[in-house]
């Protein structure tokens, strides 16, 4: 078997284990402690070939699911769709976004064409999505943490392709901004899931019992992400 190429990133905070992810370009990324040798990490990557292949297939699906962002197109938001209104504006050099009734307005500089126009619209939308995701996710974390009687450390909103959320041993919570594209109950499930990891750093029965206490339909929500997660893109 040939060695699987990977990008190595060292972490001073990570002490014991290496973490494997696939970035949006389909490249394998390993986050590892400084003491782990590259030969050991190469074996670690090779041993996860089946998982890597599945994640790359998901990334490829997501790429094919991307939409052409033209006036009148529909884009996902909180489990529904918003119609896209692209509005060239001569008085501004920067693009900006405004939520409208069942629609979203993208104001862009006049004169943009082709890939430049698409890239400008896509970046403006992504920035807006991230802003909405951060506020919504923080609100839900605060709500469920209070209900569950838990405290956490930092919250990070990222563009992760292989995980919807994670919880570190230090109590730091990480979430994918793409959750804002999913129905609200799916976002809530991921929040509850990661908060439960503050109590149980594993996926044994005690962990799932805690999740079920606050999300009785978690199995359905978990299944939704497995089947439809690749669709949560624009």
Number of C-alpha atoms within 10 A of each C-alpha: 4 5 11 15 12 17 13 15 13 14 13 9 10 15 12 10 10 17 13 21 20 22 17 16 11 17 15 19 17 20 17 23 18 15 11 14 10 12 9 10 18 16 12 16 22 17 13 12 13 9 13 21 13 12 20 20 14 20 21 15 15 18 16 13 14 13 13 12 20 14 13 12 15 19 20 18 20 17 15 12 15 19 18 20 20 18 16 15 15 11 9 12 11 11 17 19 19 12 12 12 8 10 17 19 19 22 22 23 17 14 10 13 10 7 9 11 16 15 14 21 20 17 13 18 22 17 14 16 18 19 14 14 23 19 13 17 24 14 12 16 23 14 13 16 17 11 10 14 8 14 12 16 10 11 16 15 19 16 16 17 21 19 12 20 21 18 21 16 12 11 18 16 22 21 24 23 25 26 27 24 23 21 16 16 15 22 28 20 22 24 26 23 24 24 26 24 21 20 14 16 13 12 12 9 10 13 17 18 14 19 23 16 12 17 18 13 14 21 13 13 19 15 11 14 18 11 10 10 21 19 19 18 20 20
